[in-house]
């Protein structure tokens, strides 16, 4: 578990405090605001609110739980209450156990659950699961009263004392919230039930009373929030104090027992003793004694302290005890603690005059600066002159540092100081208080003329040796402990004591002051700490207060101490209002002029900033352009160098291309010559073979004709008879053969058209690629030239093939002529072939099978030639894209070699096929004639 500290004005998170393992149900803050106690079920921790660090931790046994731990009001005592009814009082600084409350009597023993303490910290009320209330006197550490609540009350859930304006902190009315949801308010002295709030139908869950005791806020069990006015509920509260004269009765002789402490609460009137003549006589005597003591009434303070006794204690010890100093100061200054009035001043916010306080007074602690700013702003809102007082921060700073955890006390201490110890300071505003400084100068002239003459000789006025001490209230020349000792005496005496302190400080420092000759030395002396015993100064002040004549004594010129009024702060107008108003108007005018000037200066600065920015942008742009120009020149040089390198590379590539082209031309020429020679040799060999074959076939035919001529005559008659039948069959067969031949011719023509289309496509692709390559740079021209050479070579190859086809056609025509001549002769021998018709039919079927295989071979040859043309087209495109690809050139060379081999193989196959066909025709003249 952890605690968070938040600034209430700015809503900012100030600090985190970690250390509790279980939930925290109680927080108590010291009266000075310096310490805080947080309580959980297993531990209680003491925190330093200046540093937000844990100072001490209370550890207990698990068997004994903590009920509540809290500070007693206006004291340095911590009260710890445990679940076993043990109550201890501890010293806050040393954590020394001061006392332990004894156990309550067995007849009224209850387990304490709730507690309440009066404002003066003298009475502790405790209650629990019972209708009994125990009242403890903390000064005597004993139980002095037991109050029995009505029988309807079975358990007490909450206790809280009702503050009163006239009881000086000894609260008499106690609010008791019981289990039935009704809160009853009881007078603990008369044990009278004054009033009650809540009902059985509308019970109270929790309740709290305002600091002045005027209102009661209650959260009801149904969730609503009710606010009650105490004055409307009862008239017993906030009554003026009773008369000072009271009847004194003799004490009973019997001792009080525990049963005598128990008092029942009644709702009737309080019984008063009857007055007698003796009592009247005693009353008159008391009145006489009281009129004799009216002189001491001024010395009686609100918190029960006596000013004369405090002065005697101060003179004996030289200072007040540290742990009671703040309490004594608040009693001496009779601070009203006007929370509402102070809150209204704080709610007005930071005054315009102190918005930039940190620039003039750079304080390291943000908290201290914030408290100083709020205090000065509250003073400025209280009175307009304080917004124009230049020394106000110096005057208030030591008190702000001392009371930084309680801003209300800080404000009221400074306001009380200004009203009483700063009398007549503002009559010559904005100049220093000349009248006050004249008083100091007169006193110094009376007690130490030599020192005053020394000041006059060196032109040192009271504004130098007195005013710096007053405007800083000695905070610059004294340490913290010395300053506290001094103001223990200042607050305990007449307001003239502060002026006497200035004279005493100069008188006690006369030796070093008489040695000073320069004005800077005097200024340094009165603005820095010096080796001076504060106790000697204080004794000298008391001596001056007693020995100063009445005519120059400031006591006769300054008013006596006047405390701040309760409820609202008094009006402070002891200053020349017209000067302050004029200065306010002038300051407002100057502020407006300054705002106009600042706006104009801001405009000029903005324009100057824009001009500077434009100039900087122009310079940056020029620098960038210069850098770009230099970079462009550099890159241009690099580009020229690269172009030179590229030209050299192109020259080298052109040389390599020329070499490659020459090599390719040589290769093409050698391949062409080799191919032409091979083709010529093959044709010559084929022609010789054809001649030999023809001669052999002619010789064989002559032999066959001679052999068959003898049989023709014998079968001529048979042939004549079958002539018509055969003519009919031959006509039908001839038509079928003619149709088949026409189909073959059409297929051949389509094949030739396809080859020509592919050839034209190749030419068009090459031409298109040539047109594309003409648009690129010079290196693509070589590609186009190479593509043209390839196309020329392909066209030349195709031309050669066409010539071969023409020659083959001429050969076929010659053979056809021979066949026609032979057909005429073979008609005569048809009759001879009829015998071998069956045999020839079988051979015809075999020939038909051979023809189908030849067609397949021809189809394969056509597919190969088609693939070759497509491959040439793709190679031409690839070569056009990358003419320097050596791999492509090698591959193309290898393909040319393979193509040459394929062509030679095809020629050989063609030669074999023609030879076989000629042989077959020679063997079957009748079939050829058909």
ABEGO torsion letter per residue (X at the ends): XBBBBBBAAAGBBABBBBGBABBBABBBBBAAGABBBBBBAABBBBBBAAAGBBABBBBBBAABBBABBBBBBGBABBBBBBAAGBBBBBBAAAGBBABBBBBBBAAABBBBABBBBBAAGABBBBBBBBABBBBBBAAAGBBABBBBBBAABABBABBBBBBBAAAGGBBABBBBBBAAGBBBBBBAAAGBBABBBEBAABBBABBBBBAAGABBBBBBAAGBBBBBBAAAABAABGBBBBBABBBBBBBBABBBBAAAABBBBBABBBBBBBBBAAAAAAAAAAAAAAAAAAAAAAABBAAGBBAAAAAAAAAAAGBBBAAAAAAAAAAAAGBAGBAAAAAAAAAAEBBAAAAAAAAABBBABAAAAAAAAAAAAAAAAABAAAAABAAAAAAAAAAAAAAAABAAAAAAAAAAAAAAAABGAAAAOABBBAAAAAAAAAAAAAABAAAAAAAAAAGBBAAAAAAAAAAAGGAAABBAAAAAAAAAAAAABBAAAAAAAAAAAAAAAAAAAAABABAAAAAAAAABBBBBBAAAAAAAAAAAAAABBAAABAAAABBBBBBBBBGBBBBBABBBAAAAAAAAAAAAAAAAAAAAAAAAAAAAAAAAAAAAAAAAAAAAAAAAAAAAAAAAAAAAAAAAAAAAAAAAAAAAAAAAAAAAAAAAAAAAAAAAAAAAAAAAAAAAAAAAAAAAAAAAAAAAAAAAAAAAAAAAAAAAAAAAAAAAAAAAAAAAAAAAAAAAAAAAAAAAAAAAAAAAAAAAAAAAAAAAAAAAAAABBAAAAAAAAAAAAAAAAAAAAAAAAAAAAAAAAAAAAAAAAAAAAAAAAAAAAAAAAAAAAAAAAAAAAAAAAAAAAAAAAAAAAAAAAAAAAAAAAAAAAAAAABAABAAAAAAAAAAAAAAAAAAAAAAAAAAAAAAAAAAAAAABAAAAAX
